[in-house]
Amino acid sequence: MKFLFSFILASLLAALQAHAQPYPSKPIRLISGPGPDIAARIIANQLSPRWGQQIIAETLPAASGKVAAETVLKAKADGYTLLNATSSFQISHALGINTIDVVEDLTPVVMTNVLPFILVISSQAPFKTIAELITKAKSSPHHLNYASGGNGTLPHLAAETFKSVSKIDLVHVPFKTADQAALSVASGQVEMMFTSYPVVKGLVESGKLKILATTGAKRLEALPDVPSMMELGFSDFNFVSWTCLFTPNGTSPLIVSKIQADVKEALKTEELKRQYRQLGFEFPSEEHLDEKLGPFLKRDSIKLNNLLKSSQIRID
């Protein structure tokens, strides 16, 4: 009897000690969905030495991110399984591809980066500025084409936004990948495309593509000589992709606050700043932080939903 009592007491003490261990006290899974996981790996490399724990960056691309989101949704709400998600998750949800709404079904923790897009044209194009492009499009409706890496992708929606604010007609030419789309523009097969800077950096530097504008609220730090669409007179044109970390609902606020604080410290490091410049990433602004993050993501989801409806975008 005495042995049994001692065993139960020891088990209870061990459980209490485990519960009292500071977060994190074991390896963490950082799961990404479709697309490159470079942002997740950058953050993991910053947080791992701070936390003294391994951060295992995994990519689960199946079903447009549904598998990744479901894995985190079903995980224990203890901060040891995180989702690295981008705006594309909300598009796949709006299109009915992914039944999980990460903004509603998970807890947004912290935004790690913002990715503005750029508008590029072939160096052989008959127009050299945004104004000349618009003039050409209005003089020849349905004549100019734009490429993308697929129907319903964020660059596709950026182009549809451009069509709307500039009141022009353009023909969409989707490709299987962004790289294929970029080559089609560089060869002059298609006149233009919206894309991220890393996709076309080599083609820009070789002179095959010319950048006309960026889609963020300000100029890209990596491209200080390229104006934003807002600078060029399109006051409502602020179209970017975001990347955020999410946890299962019910995660302790103390753990959420810990992750938020340490990510924000990581964003201040010179190494991370250098990597972001190379990739064309921008840092989150005040409207993306802490208690403002959830409302921002909900507004952005509504904006993407409305754009998909107004553009009548469907996935065949």
Backbone torsions as a table, in degrees:
resi	resn	phi	psi	omega
1	MET	NA	-43.4	178.9
2	LYS	-63.5	-38.9	178.8
3	PHE	-64.2	-41.5	-179.8
4	LEU	-64.0	-42.2	178.9
5	PHE	-62.4	-42.9	179.8
6	SER	-63.8	-38.7	179.4
7	PHE	-65.0	-44.7	179.7
8	ILE	-64.0	-42.4	180.0
9	LEU	-63.4	-42.6	179.4
10	ALA	-63.8	-39.0	179.2
11	SER	-64.8	-42.0	179.0
12	LEU	-64.2	-42.9	178.9
13	LEU	-63.4	-40.3	178.8
14	ALA	-64.2	-40.3	179.6
15	ALA	-65.9	-41.3	179.3
16	LEU	-65.6	-39.7	178.6
17	GLN	-64.7	-40.7	178.8
18	ALA	-63.3	-41.0	-179.6
19	HIS	-66.3	-32.2	-175.9
20	ALA	-85.6	-5.8	-179.2
21	GLN	-61.4	136.6	179.9
22	PRO	-67.3	148.9	178.6
23	TYR	-86.2	137.3	-5.6
24	PRO	-93.8	148.2	-179.6
25	SER	-120.2	8.6	177.4
26	LYS	-156.6	169.3	-179.0
27	PRO	-58.3	153.2	-176.7
28	ILE	-119.6	138.7	174.0
29	ARG	-93.3	126.8	175.7
30	LEU	-117.5	106.4	-169.9
31	ILE	-104.0	130.8	176.2
32	SER	-113.5	157.5	179.3
33	GLY	-96.8	-136.0	-177.8
34	PRO	-70.5	156.8	176.4
35	GLY	90.7	176.1	-178.5
36	PRO	-62.1	146.5	178.6
37	ASP	-108.3	24.2	-175.7
38	ILE	-59.2	-38.8	-179.7
39	ALA	-64.2	-40.6	179.3
40	ALA	-63.2	-41.6	-177.4
41	ARG	-70.0	-34.9	176.9
42	ILE	-62.9	-46.9	179.9
43	ILE	-66.1	-41.0	179.4
44	ALA	-60.1	-42.0	-179.6
45	ASN	-66.1	-26.8	177.4
46	GLN	-81.2	-40.4	-173.9
47	LEU	-81.2	-32.5	-175.2
48	SER	-55.3	-50.7	178.6
49	PRO	-68.4	-29.1	177.7
50	ARG	-66.5	-39.7	-175.6
51	TRP	-90.8	-15.3	-177.7
52	GLY	67.7	26.6	-179.1
53	GLN	-136.1	149.6	175.4
54	GLN	-72.5	135.9	173.5
55	ILE	-113.1	114.4	-174.7
56	ILE	-92.1	106.8	179.6
57	ALA	-85.3	116.9	-178.9
58	GLU	-119.0	146.8	174.3
59	THR	-116.0	124.0	177.3
60	LEU	-122.2	85.3	-169.6
61	PRO	-81.7	-9.0	-172.2
62	ALA	-61.6	145.8	174.1
63	ALA	58.4	41.4	175.9
64	SER	54.8	36.8	176.7
65	GLY	95.5	-5.5	-178.0
66	LYS	-61.3	-41.7	-179.3
67	VAL	-63.4	-43.0	178.7
68	ALA	-61.8	-48.4	-178.4
69	ALA	-64.3	-41.3	179.7
70	GLU	-64.2	-37.8	179.8
71	THR	-60.2	-43.4	179.5
72	VAL	-73.8	-39.1	180.0
73	LEU	-58.2	-38.1	-176.1
74	LYS	-89.1	-6.5	-177.3
75	ALA	-74.5	161.0	175.5
76	LYS	-65.4	138.6	-177.2
77	ALA	-82.5	65.9	-176.4
78	ASP	-123.6	6.2	177.9
79	GLY	85.0	3.1	-177.2
80	TYR	-100.1	2.2	172.5
81	THR	-134.4	112.4	-177.0
82	LEU	-117.0	148.9	174.6
83	LEU	-106.6	129.8	172.5
84	ASN	-99.5	103.1	-172.3
85	ALA	-121.1	149.9	176.9
86	THR	-116.1	176.0	178.3
87	SER	-55.5	-26.4	-177.1
88	SER	-61.8	-25.3	176.1
89	PHE	-61.0	-39.2	-178.8
90	GLN	-71.5	-30.8	176.7
91	ILE	-68.2	-46.8	-179.2
92	SER	-63.6	-32.4	176.5
93	HIS	-68.9	-45.4	-179.2
94	ALA	-63.5	-31.4	-179.8
95	LEU	-85.4	-0.9	177.5
96	GLY	82.8	8.4	180.0
97	ILE	-79.0	-38.5	-177.7
98	ASN	-118.6	118.9	-176.4
99	THR	-77.2	-10.6	-177.3
100	ILE	-93.7	126.7	173.8
101	ASP	-96.6	102.7	-173.1
102	VAL	-63.0	-28.9	-178.9
103	VAL	-70.7	-34.0	-178.7
104	GLU	-96.6	-38.3	-172.1
105	ASP	-87.8	-12.9	176.3
106	LEU	-126.3	173.6	179.3
107	THR	-102.5	114.8	175.5
108	PRO	-65.9	131.4	-177.4
109	VAL	-104.1	-59.3	-176.3
110	VAL	-158.1	143.9	174.4
111	MET	-86.9	133.1	-177.7
112	THR	-100.7	-28.2	176.6
113	ASN	-163.0	164.4	172.9
114	VAL	-123.9	136.3	-178.3
115	LEU	-120.3	99.4	171.6
116	PRO	-70.9	157.8	176.5
117	PHE	-102.7	170.1	177.2
118	ILE	-128.2	150.3	174.4
119	LEU	-98.9	119.7	179.3
120	VAL	-119.6	150.3	176.8
121	ILE	-128.8	162.4	174.4
122	SER	-68.5	143.4	176.5
123	SER	-64.9	-15.0	178.7
124	GLN	-90.5	-3.3	-175.7
125	ALA	-62.4	146.8	-179.1
126	PRO	-74.3	-7.9	177.5
127	PHE	-117.5	151.6	-175.5
128	LYS	-123.8	-7.4	-179.4
129	THR	-134.7	167.3	176.4
130	ILE	-60.4	-43.0	-178.5
131	ALA	-61.1	-44.4	179.8
132	GLU	-66.6	-37.3	177.9
133	LEU	-61.3	-46.9	-178.9
134	ILE	-64.4	-41.8	177.9
135	THR	-60.3	-43.6	179.3
136	LYS	-63.6	-43.0	-178.6
137	ALA	-65.3	-38.5	-178.6
138	LYS	-73.3	-28.7	179.5
139	SER	-80.5	-20.7	-179.8
140	SER	-135.8	74.3	-178.3
141	PRO	-56.2	139.8	178.0
142	HIS	64.3	16.3	-178.1
143	HIS	-97.4	-36.7	-178.7
144	LEU	-84.2	142.5	-179.4
145	ASN	-113.2	153.6	170.6
146	TYR	-131.7	143.2	-178.1
147	ALA	-98.9	160.2	171.6
148	SER	-153.3	167.9	178.2
149	GLY	-86.2	16.7	176.6
150	GLY	147.1	154.6	179.6
151	ASN	-68.4	132.0	178.1
152	GLY	81.7	7.5	176.4
153	THR	-79.4	163.9	-179.5
154	LEU	-60.8	-43.2	175.7
155	PRO	-61.1	-34.0	174.6
156	HIS	-60.0	-45.2	179.7
157	LEU	-68.5	-32.5	176.2
158	ALA	-62.7	-41.2	178.2
159	ALA	-65.8	-39.1	178.2
160	GLU	-66.1	-35.0	174.8
161	THR	-63.7	-43.2	178.3
162	PHE	-61.0	-44.2	176.9
163	LYS	-56.6	-42.6	-176.3
164	SER	-68.6	-47.9	-175.3
165	VAL	-74.1	-26.9	-179.4
166	SER	-96.6	-6.0	177.2
167	LYS	56.6	50.7	177.5
168	ILE	-127.0	165.1	176.7
169	ASP	-109.1	127.9	176.5
170	LEU	-131.8	152.1	-179.5
171	VAL	-101.7	127.2	-178.8
172	HIS	-82.6	130.4	175.9
173	VAL	-122.1	95.6	-178.1
174	PRO	-80.9	142.7	174.6
175	PHE	-117.9	170.8	-178.5
176	LYS	-73.5	-29.9	-179.6
177	THR	-137.5	159.8	177.3
178	ALA	-66.3	-34.1	178.9
179	ASP	-63.2	-42.2	177.5
180	GLN	-63.8	-40.9	178.9
181	ALA	-62.4	-42.4	-179.5
182	ALA	-63.1	-40.6	178.7
183	LEU	-65.2	-33.8	179.2
184	SER	-66.9	-34.4	177.1
185	VAL	-74.4	-42.8	179.9
186	ALA	-60.4	-33.5	-179.5
187	SER	-82.4	-9.3	-178.6
188	GLY	88.3	1.6	178.6
189	GLN	-65.4	-38.0	176.8
190	VAL	-126.0	146.6	-170.8
191	GLU	-78.1	-31.6	-171.4
192	MET	-159.5	170.9	171.4
193	MET	-165.8	155.2	167.6
194	PHE	-98.3	138.4	-177.7
195	THR	-160.5	178.4	174.1
196	SER	-91.8	153.3	-174.6
197	TYR	-59.1	-43.9	-178.4
198	PRO	-58.2	-30.2	-178.1
199	VAL	-63.3	-35.8	-172.4
200	VAL	-116.7	7.1	-175.0
201	LYS	-53.7	-47.5	-179.3
202	GLY	-62.8	-40.8	-179.7
203	LEU	-69.8	-31.7	176.2
204	VAL	-69.9	-46.7	-177.6
205	GLU	-66.2	-27.4	178.7
206	SER	-84.4	-4.4	178.2
207	GLY	86.4	5.9	-179.0
208	LYS	-82.1	-23.3	177.3
209	LEU	-126.7	150.5	177.6
210	LYS	-122.9	133.3	178.7
211	ILE	-90.4	127.8	179.5
212	LEU	-97.7	-34.8	-175.3
213	ALA	-166.6	164.0	172.2
214	THR	-111.7	161.5	-173.1
215	THR	-104.3	3.3	178.9
216	GLY	-83.6	-178.9	-178.6
217	ALA	-74.0	-18.1	-179.7
218	LYS	-144.8	176.7	179.6
219	ARG	-67.7	146.9	176.5
220	LEU	-70.6	137.8	177.1
221	GLU	-62.2	-32.1	178.9
222	ALA	-74.3	-18.2	-177.3
223	LEU	-134.1	67.8	-173.6
224	PRO	-65.5	-18.2	-178.8
225	ASP	-93.5	-0.5	-178.2
226	VAL	-101.2	122.2	-178.3
227	PRO	-72.6	157.0	173.5
228	SER	-84.4	160.9	176.0
229	MET	-60.7	-34.4	179.3
230	MET	-65.6	-39.9	176.0
231	GLU	-60.3	-33.0	-176.3
232	LEU	-84.4	7.5	173.3
233	GLY	108.3	-1.9	179.4
234	PHE	-96.6	81.7	-169.8
235	SER	-62.7	-25.5	-178.6
236	ASP	-95.6	4.0	-175.4
237	PHE	-93.3	91.3	173.7
238	ASN	-134.0	91.6	-173.1
239	PHE	-122.3	112.4	-178.2
240	VAL	-137.7	163.8	170.9
241	SER	-102.5	142.9	176.0
242	TRP	-113.2	156.9	171.7
243	THR	-127.6	128.2	-178.7
244	CYS	-132.1	157.9	170.1
245	LEU	-98.5	137.8	179.4
246	PHE	-127.1	151.7	173.3
247	THR	-124.9	164.8	173.3
248	PRO	-60.8	146.8	175.1
249	ASN	-59.3	142.8	-179.5
250	GLY	97.6	-2.8	177.2
251	THR	-64.8	139.8	-178.1
252	SER	-54.9	133.8	175.8
253	PRO	-57.4	-29.8	178.7
254	LEU	-65.7	-39.6	178.1
255	ILE	-68.9	-43.5	178.0
256	VAL	-58.5	-45.2	-179.8
257	SER	-64.3	-37.7	178.4
258	LYS	-62.4	-46.4	-179.9
259	ILE	-64.3	-45.0	179.0
260	GLN	-55.7	-50.5	-175.6
261	ALA	-63.4	-42.2	-176.8
262	ASP	-73.9	-33.6	175.0
263	VAL	-66.0	-42.7	179.8
264	LYS	-63.1	-35.3	175.3
265	GLU	-67.8	-40.1	179.2
266	ALA	-62.0	-34.9	-179.0
267	LEU	-67.2	-13.1	-179.4
268	LYS	-90.0	-8.8	-174.6
269	THR	-74.5	147.0	-179.1
270	GLU	-66.0	-35.8	180.0
271	GLU	-63.3	-44.0	179.6
272	LEU	-67.5	-39.1	177.7
273	LYS	-59.7	-41.4	179.6
274	ARG	-63.4	-44.5	-179.9
275	GLN	-64.7	-39.6	179.5
276	TYR	-64.5	-40.9	178.7
277	ARG	-60.3	-42.6	-179.0
278	GLN	-63.8	-33.7	-175.4
279	LEU	-92.7	-6.4	-177.8
280	GLY	79.0	14.0	177.2
281	PHE	-76.9	150.2	172.4
282	GLU	-117.4	162.3	-179.4
283	PHE	-88.3	148.9	176.8
284	PRO	-59.3	146.2	176.6
285	SER	-96.1	-179.0	-177.0
286	GLU	-59.7	-32.8	-178.0
287	GLU	-71.4	-8.5	-177.8
288	HIS	-101.7	0.6	-169.0
289	LEU	-106.1	149.4	171.2
290	ASP	51.0	-125.1	-174.6
291	GLU	-70.5	-12.8	178.8
292	LYS	-83.9	-14.6	-174.0
293	LEU	-65.1	-49.7	-178.5
294	GLY	-56.0	-52.0	177.7
295	PRO	-59.9	-37.7	178.0
296	PHE	-62.2	-45.9	-178.8
297	LEU	-63.0	-36.9	178.6
298	LYS	-66.7	-42.0	177.3
299	ARG	-63.1	-41.0	-179.4
300	ASP	-66.4	-37.6	177.7
301	SER	-62.8	-42.0	177.6
302	ILE	-62.9	-41.9	179.2
303	LYS	-61.3	-45.0	-179.9
304	LEU	-65.8	-40.8	177.6
305	ASN	-60.1	-46.0	-179.4
306	ASN	-64.3	-38.1	-179.8
307	LEU	-67.7	-41.0	177.8
308	LEU	-62.2	-39.9	179.9
309	LYS	-69.3	-46.4	-177.2
310	SER	-67.6	-29.6	179.0
311	SER	-88.5	-5.5	179.6
312	GLN	53.8	43.9	179.9
313	ILE	-82.1	130.6	177.6
314	ARG	-131.3	153.0	173.6
315	ILE	-103.4	118.1	-177.7
316	ASP	-71.5	NA	NA
